[in-house]
Amino acid sequence: MDPTWHAGYRGRKPRAPRVRLFAVDPGKSPMRVSRDELRFDFAGARFRLPRDRALLAWIVDQFLYGEVTGIQVGHWLYGAPSLEAATFFARQASEELAHVRVFLRIHALLGTTPGPPHPVVRFLSTGAMGTDYAEHVATEMAVGEGLVLAVFQALIDTVDSPEIVRLLEGAARQEERHVAFGETETVRLLAERPGLADDLLGANLLTLLALPRLARFIQRRLGTEHEVLRHTEPFLAHVVQLTELRLQRLGVLRAALRDLGWGRRARLLAGAFFRHQLNRFRRPRRLTDTYLSDPLLRRQPSEAAE
């Protein structure tokens, strides 16, 4: 028997050195587009309870579906290019499922029950799921979750309920980390493969084309007389501008969106669609294939210890 484990032994068995899995503190979120830039001026307009219970319940339904689809991140645990990325996705999966409980709690506070999402929300959350790691981090995390965070911020600024705002703030801080990770990985991939920029731009153009359809549905179904909803069109323009700014700062977009002619847009969309479909027939490289060359495993013991 190892004497260090004897009941009368006062010493301790030396612990193996801990390994730092994150190059950057995961509690921080150095996003390329800040929370201050996300804010939109609603000129004091508010969602007020109990008047807006049904309206807020519909909005919560859209978020609830998106958070349930957060389980898709489990796919990228297997397809992550590094142990560091896999570690991040494991944490993210737990946070996405916690967000499901957040929106169920908001439904309970409203006294409402969950309903189905709009088809555009369903498409953006599942139909446009990335077929490779680059699409995932750029389109789903950096841009997609960046859009979600912009709407989170809008609700935080307009919902007249301190308890609901508190719940949304907690979820928003976690979303910031997801966006920041997606941005950092996108920049890294583009540094390695600059030719990815056009493919990722085409994939994100599809998202931007879907947003006006969702806005028209909101205006048609929910109207424009409400003090907050009358800002739907300028808010959408703000969100598109934020997305353009993020794509520029990531190096995906090298000019302004308005400078892309329709022919250029069509080619980008066609190229992204072709790449998206082609990826379905490629055998992806799995973490189980690449882990032995992972930087984490190749560090010297003195570098791995804290």
Secondary structure as UniProt FT lines:
FT   HELIX           3..5
FT   TURN            7..8
FT   TURN            26..27
FT   HELIX           35..38
FT   TURN            43..44
FT   TURN            49..52
FT   HELIX           53..68
FT   HELIX           69..72
FT   HELIX           73..79
FT   HELIX           83..110
FT   HELIX           119..122
FT   HELIX           123..127
FT   HELIX           133..135
FT   HELIX           136..144
FT   HELIX           145..158
FT   HELIX           162..192
FT   TURN            194..195
FT   HELIX           196..222
FT   TURN            227..228
FT   HELIX           229..231
FT   HELIX           232..250
FT   HELIX           257..259
FT   HELIX           262..279
FT   TURN            280..281
FT   HELIX           287..290
FT   HELIX           291..293
FT   HELIX           295..298
FT   HELIX           301..304
//
